[in-house]
Amino acid sequence: MNIGDIAEMAGVSRAAVSRYLNNGYISAEKSEKIRKVIERTGYKPSVMAQTLRTKKTMLIGVVLPRINSDSISSIVAGIGTALNASGYEMLLATTDNNPEKELEFLRIFSNNRVDGVIFIATVFTKEHRKILKNMTIPVVIVGQQLGGYSCIYHDDYGAGRALAEHVLAAGRRKLAYIGVLKEDVAVGQQRFDGVREAAAEAGIEIPPERTEIAEFSAESGHRCMQRILAESPDLDAVICATDGIAIGAMECLKESGRRVPEDVAVAGFGDNVISSVTTPTLTTVHLYYREAGETAAKRIVERIDGKEKTTVEIKQGFKVIERGSTKRGPS
C-alpha cells in the first residue's frame, strides 16, 4: 500500500495525503478521512522514503556509561519521553564505563545516519574532545560541563557542600569520604571538593587515611569502608559519592558492630530507589536526572530543527533529603 492507495480510499488527492503525513496544512475534513483510512488499514509510511525526502532519520543516538544505574535509567527515561513527544526515537549505546567504547560509539553515530547525539558523559580525554569537535551533527552533553557544547549538568559542588554541612551540623567531626576517580569531574572531583571545603570551613580535616576511591557499586563501597575502618576505627561519619557506594559502606559498618546513625552517620548522592527502603533509610541528595534527560532531548531537537543555533549550558539544582542514616537516635 502506498499514498496513492490511501488517497483513493479517502477520496482525496495524493498531495493531501503527503501533507497529512508531513504535518503540513490540510483541512480538518480531509485530515479526518485520511486518519480513518490509515487507522483501518494499518498503513505505515516508508522510513527510507521519508529519510530521502526530509534528510532526517528521526533517530537520536544516546551514548551512556551503563544501564544498571538508577541515575542513568532516569536520564534515559526523560530522554525517551521528550523524544517521543517530538516524533523521534533513540538508539542506545552502552559502554560499560569503557572510554574506548565511548569513542567507538561516538564515531559510529557521527559516520552513520542519526540526526544528533546525546552523550551521557563521564570523562573527557584528548580523543573525546577531538571526536566531539569534528562531529558534523548536533551534540548535547548530559552530566558534565564542557565549554563550547550544549550541556545539561548538575551542581555537584554545591550538592557536596550542602550534604557535608548537613552531616556536620549534627556534631560529627571525624568525617570519612568514599569517592570515585577524579577523571569523572562531576562525580569524582566536584562532589569531593564541595564536601572537603565545607569541612575545612568548619575546622575539620579529612585525612588521606579516611578517603578511598571506589567503583560504582555497593560491593566496592563495602570494601572501601573496611579499609577506612582499619585505619580510623573511631570515625563518626562517612559521605559517599553515590547512594550505591553508601549502601555498601553502611552494610560494612553494621557488620562491624557500628550503629547507624548513632555511632556513624552515612550519606550519599542520587536518591535512588533503594535509598528509601534500606535500614536505616539513607540520607541523600536528590539530583534532577529525569529532568536533565528531558531537557537534553528538547535541546537536541531544537538544534536539529535549527531553532537553537547557539550552545546552551544549563546547571540544575539539587535537594538534600534527610533520612534515618544521619539522624540522632533510631530512624
C-alpha positions, 0 to 999 in steps of 0.5 A: 500500500502506498499514498496513492492507495490511501488517497483513493480510499479517502477520496482525496488527492495524493498531495493531501495525503503527503501533507497529512503525513508531513504535518503540513496544512490540510483541512480538518475534513480531509485530515479526518478521512485520511486518519480513518483510512490509515487507522483501518488499514494499518498503513505505515509510511516508508522510513527510507522514503521519508529519510530521502525526502526530509534528510532526517532519520528521526533517530537520536543516538544516546551514548551512556556509561551503563544501564544498571544505574538508577541515575542513568535509567532516569536520564534515559527515561526523560530522554525517551519521553521528550523524544517521543513527544517530538516524533523521534526515537533513540538508539542506545549505546552502552559502554560499560564505563569503557572510554574506548567504547565511548569513542567507538560509539561516538564515531559510529553515530557521527559516520552513520545516519542519526540526526544528533547525539546525546552523550551521557558523559563521564570523562573527557580525554584528548580523543573525546574532545577531538571526536566531539569537535569534528562531529558534523551533527548536533551534540548535547552533553548530559552530566558534565560541563564542557565549554563550547557544547550544549550541556545539561549538568548538575551542581555537584559542588554545591550538592557536596557542600550542602550534604557535608554541612548537613552531616556536620551540623549534627556534631560529627567531626571525624568525617570519612569520604568514599569517592570515585576517580577524579577523571569523572569531574562531576562525580569524582572531583566536584562532589569531593571538593564541595564536601572537603571545603565545607569541612575545612570551613568548619575546622575539620580535616579529612585525612588521606587515611579516611578517603578511598576511591571506589567503583560504582557499586555497593560491593566496592563501597563495602570494601572501601569502608573496611579499609577506612575502618582499619585505619580510623576505627573511631570515625563518626561519619562517612559521605559517599559519592553515590547512594550505591557506594553508601549502601555498601559502606553502611552494610560494612559498618553494621557488620562491624558492630557500628550503629547507624546513625548513632555511632556513624552517620552515612550519606550519599548522592542520587536518591535512588530507589533503594535509598528509601527502603534500606535500614536505616533509610539513607540520607541523600541528595536528590539530583534532577536526572529525569529532568536533565534527560528531558531537557537534553532531548528538547535541546537536541531537537531544537538544534536539529530543527535549527531553532537553537543555533547557539550552545546552551549550558544549563546547571540544575539544582539539587535537594538534600533529603534527610533520612534515618542514616544521619539522624540522632537516635533510631530512624 
